[in-house]
Amino acid sequence: MGALLLVVGTVCALFVGVALWEICRTSFIMKVPAAVGHPMKLRVLYLLFRVVVAWGTIFEKLRICSMPKFVRFLHDLQPVRKDPDVVVKDLHFGTVPVKLYQPRASSRSLRPGILFIHGGGTILGSLKLYHKVCCHLSKESDSVIVAIGYRKAPEHKFPVILTDCLAVTILFLKSLDTYGVDPARVVICGDSIGGGLATVICQELLNSSDLPKIRAQIMVYAPFQILSFHLPSYQQNRNVPMLTLDFIFQGIAYYLDISPTWKSAFMNGAHIPAEIWEKHRKWLGSENIPERFRRGYQPMPAAPLDEVAYAEIYLLLNLIDEPLVAEDEIVSRLPEACIISCEYDPLRDNSLLYKKRLEDVGVRVTWHHMEDGFHGVLNTFKMGYFHFPCSVKILNIMIQFIKEL
């Protein structure tokens, strides 16, 4: 009995010690803007997240499980609440798990169809985590939703996420009659990496004449490129919860299976040759971002090319579909877009650049900017104490956009 108590006491002391260390370390680094609305609530939420990540990192080093797998295990412990107005089914499209959401009320007409790709930086997120969001979106927009449970890193590397989402999209487009979906009102949407994947899939399917055309795309604080990390929002929000610049690279390293030692090369622009940067500068340059978003911005010249880093990743850079730097002939054929950006998000300027990119080639864009928003705020919807009103504003924008199609 004494030995057992000693073990329990040691484990508890270790847990408290790790938690206190991570709380102190993170508190010193993170920057919580007062204008975010409920800054203390955001601070507490992020500290809890960082403690979970710290323990996941310890388990990963002990080879018990990967950090992302541990975080996913914990965020999926929350109970799933049923909505009496929405019918939810767990299905598989091919080998990919999906959740199908359909309004319970009968409809005399075909409904819009939504393909929903959740965020999580290729390593976090799940169908369970986004259940409340999808239920609300289905009910309020009177739409049929297929949420895609794609495989994640680090267990599954590039390009598994894209191939999973593309396969589900194609299968759904081929079976719209089965689910009572109007083929003229199919929308693909997602937040964070899900939004980036949504527009990549639109590009991939442009020449698929045998499939119904995607009517619109919705992208919530999405990334559209990994060539430049010198944009103003990366400087201004590099340590703002819930997504930091360090965590962005961590997700990239897990998914692309590249060494964490190349972080400095990526962040300093030494991972691509000068000629590639110059080729894409017309789309990626900070001069394309409105002046009001460049407050305090100090342009940084790219570091000299790191030949070793480039040698490791150049094939990946050639294979990755980066929507922001696609050719005009491709971008000009994309469907109407709804882009939602958040002020306190390191990925903010990706949205601003992609908005301009689409508009420059004649694609209709509806843009909304959340002045009090931060990356990941959509996940706080109906999250009890940690609910942020901004999540409701984002959902209302998505619902209104779908209804007006």
N, C-alpha and C positions, 0 to 999 in steps of 0.2 A: 504493500500500500504506500509506504514511504517513497519507494522508487517511482511509482506511478505519479505521485504528487510532484516529485522532482521534475519528471519529464514534462508534465503539464505546466508547471511553473516556468520551466525553461522556454517552452514553446510560446507561452504568453508573453514572457519578457522579450523574446526575440521579435514577436509580432509588434509589440508596442515600440520597441527600439527602432525597427525598420520604419514603422509609421511616423514616428517622431522625426527621424532623420530626413525622410522624404518630405514631410510637411515643412520642416525648417529650410531645406534646400530649395524646394519649389517656391516657398513664400519669398525668398530672397530674389528669385529670378523673375517670377511672373509679374506681368503688368495688367492690372484690371482697370480699364477706363471707367471713370465715374459716370460717363454718359451712356453706359451700356444698359442701365436700368437694373436695379437690384444687384449692385456690384458684390455685396457680401455673399449673396446667394450663389453667384457665379464662382466666387473665390472658394467657398466650401465645396461646391460640386467638383471643381477642378482638383482640389486637394485630395478628395476621395478617389477620384480617377487616378491620380498620380500614385497614391498608395497602392492601389490595385496593380498598376503597371509595374511598380517597384517589386512587389511580391512575384508577379509573373516573370519578371526578369531574373529573379533569384531562382525560380523553378526551372527557367530555361537554362541557366548556367549549370544547374544540378542535373540537367537532362531528364527532368521529370515530365515536363511538357513545355511547349513554346509559350512565350509571353502572350501573343495574341489569342492562343487557344484558351489560356487561363482567363483572360479578360472576357472572352466570348462566353465561357462557362458561367461566369458570375452575372454578366448582364442578361443572360437568358434564364436566370432563376426567377425573375419577376413573373407573377401569374398573368395569364392571358384572360382578359375579360371579354365575355361574349357581348355582342351588340344585337339586341332582338330585331333590329331593322336590317341586318346584313347577314346573308348566308355565306359562310366561309368553308371552303373545302381544301384539304391538303391533297395535292396531285403531283404527278411527275410528267413533265414534258420531255419525252425521251428519258434520259437518266437524271435530269436536273429537277430537284424539288421546287415546287411553286405553291403559292397560296392563291386560290381563286376567290375573289370577293364580288358578290352580286347583291344588289338591293333586293330585299325580300318582297317588296311590293311589285305587283305585276305591272307590265308596261305594254301598251298597244303598239309602240314603235321600237325600233332598234335603238340600242343604247350606245354611247361612246365606249370605246375600249381603251384601256390604259395599261401599258406595260411599265411596271414600276421597278427601277433598279436602285436598291438602297445603297447608302454610302458606308464609309468605314475605312477608307484609305487602302483598300484591297485586303485588309487584315482583320477588321472588326465589323460589327453590324450583323444582323440576321433577320430572317423573316419574323421571328418572335419579337425582336426589338422594335420593328416598324409596324406591328400589328395595329396599334391604335391609330397611327397615321393613315394606314390604308383603309381601315374601317370607316373612319370619318370622311376620307376623300371619296370613297365609293358611295356612301349614303348621301352626302351633300351635293355631289355632282351628278348623281344618278348614273353612275358608270360601272362597267364591268372592269375589274382590275385583276391583272395577273402579276403578282409580285414574285420576282425571280430569286431563288435561293442558290446563287452561284457559289462555286467552291472558292476557297480563299487561301491566301498566302499565310504563313510560309509553307504550308503543306502542299499547295498547288501554285506553281510559278506561272509567269507569263508564257503563253497568252491565254491560259485556261479561263480566266474570268470573262474575257471577250468572247471566246468560243461558246461558253455556256450561255451567255446572254443572247448571242446571235442565234444560237440554235432554238432557244425558247421563242424568240421573236418570230422566226420563220414559221415554226409550228403553230404559233398563235394566229399569225396572219393567214395560214392555210385552213384554219378551223373557226373563223369568225361566226359562221352560221350556227355552229354548235352552241355558242355562248350568247347568241342574240346581239351581236355587235354590228353596228353600222360600219361597213367597210370604208365609208367616206369620212369617218371620225375616229381614227385610231391615233392615239397619242403615245409617245414614249417619253418617260420622264424619270428623273432621279435627282438625288442630292449628293453633293461632294463627288466622289469618284463615279457614282451612279449617273450623275449628270453628264460627266465627260464621256462615259460609255454610251449614253443615249445618243449623243450627236455623232459618235464614231459609227454606231450601228446605222444611223441615218445615211451616213456616207457610204457604208458598205453595201447598202441595199438600193442605191440610186439606180443601178442598171438591172435590177431584178424585175423585169417586165411581167413576170408571171405571178407576182404578188401584189396585193392591194398597197397603194402608196400610203406611207405614214403622213398623216395630216399635219401634225405639229409636234414640237419637241419642247419640253419644260426642263430647265436646268437651274438647280438651286445651289448657289455657291460652289460651282464646279471648277475643276482644273481642266485646262485645255492644252497645256504644253509643259514640258520639263526641260526646255532648253535654257530658259533664263530665270534666275532667282534674284535678279537685281531690280525688280520692279518696286515702286514706292511702297506698296502694301506689304511686301516682304520685310522691308526695313521698319515700317511703322508698327506692324503687328507680329513681329517675329516671336515674341514671348507672351502673346495675349491668349488666354484660354478660349476655346477648348482645343485649338490646334496651333501648335508651335512649329517653327521652321525645322527644329530638330526632329519632331515627330513625322513631319512630311517626308524627310529623307529616310527615316526608319521604315516607313511604309514602302517607299520606292526600293530600298535595299532588299526588303523581304520579297517583294513581288518580282523584281527583275533579277534577283539572285546575284547581286553585286556586293562587293566587299564594303563593309561600313567604313573602311579606311579611305574610301573615295568621297566621303562627305565634304571635305574641304574643297576638293576639285569641283564638285557639283555646285556648291554654294558660291564659289568664286568665278564660275564660268570657265574653268580650265578643262572641262570635260568635252568641249567642242572646239574645232578649229575656227580661226577668225573668219575664214571664207564662208563657213556655214552660218555663223552669226550675221554676217553682212548680208547674206542672201535673204534672211528672214527678218532683218532689222525693221523693214518697212511695216511689218505687222506686230513686232514685239517691242519696239522702242517705246520708252516711257513718254515720248512726245505725243503718242497717240492717246494718252490718258488725260482727261480734263484737268485743268489747273487746280481745281479745288481739292483734288485727291492727291496732290503732290506736295502738300504742306511739309516743310522740313526735310524734303527729300534731297539726298546728296548722291548724285550719280557716281557709280563706281565702275572704273574700267575693268574689263575682264582680265583675269590673270593669264599669264602665258600658258599655252597649251601643255597639259600634262599628258605626254605621249603614252605613258603606261596606262593611265586611266582611260584614255580614249581608245586604246587598243582593246581594252576589256569590254567596252560598252558600245563600240561603233556599230556592230551588227544589230544590237538591240535598238539603237536610235534609228536605224534604217527600217526596222520592222514595225516599230510602234507608230500607230496612226495618231498623229497629233492634229486635232481639228483646226487649231488656230493657224497652222502653216500649210494647210492643204491648198492646192491650186485653185484659182478663181473659178475655173470650169466646174470644179466639184462643189465648192462652197455656194456658188450662185444657184445651184439646183436644190439646195436643202429646204426642208419645209419651214413654215412659219415658226418662230421661236418665242418663248417666254423665258426671260433670264432674270433671276433674282439674286442680288448680291447683298452682302452684309458689310457694314463699315469696319467692324473690328474682326477682320478675317485676313490672314496672309494671302489667301487666294482671291481676294476682292478684285484685283486688277486683271486677273484672267477673265473675269466676267466682262469688265469694261472693254478690254481689248477685243473679245469675241463679239460683243455687241457691235462695235465699230466695224469689225471685219465683215459681219453679216450685212449690216446696213450699206457698206460700201459697194457690195455686189448686188444690192437690190432685194435682199431677203427681209421680209417684214419682221420686226422685232418689238415685243412688248417688254419693257424693262422696269423693274421695281427695285429700289434700293432701301434696305432696312437700316436707318440711321442708328438704331440701338441694337442691331443684330451682331451676332458672333457666329463663328463656324460651329455647326452642330446644334444650333438652337432649335431646329425642327424636332430633334429627338426629345426635347423637354416637354412636348405636347402631352398634357394630362399626366405629368410626372409628379403629382402631389406638390410638396413644398418646393421642388425644383422646377416647377412649371414657369415658363417665361411667356408673357403675352405675345412676344414677337413670333412665336411658333404658330399662333392662331392667325396672325396677319399673313404669314407666308401661305398657310393652307387656304385661307380665303382668297388670296390672289390666284392660286392654282385652280380652285374651284370655279371662280368667275371666268378665268381664261377658258376652261374646258366648256363651260356652259355657252360661251359666245361663239364657239366654233360652228 
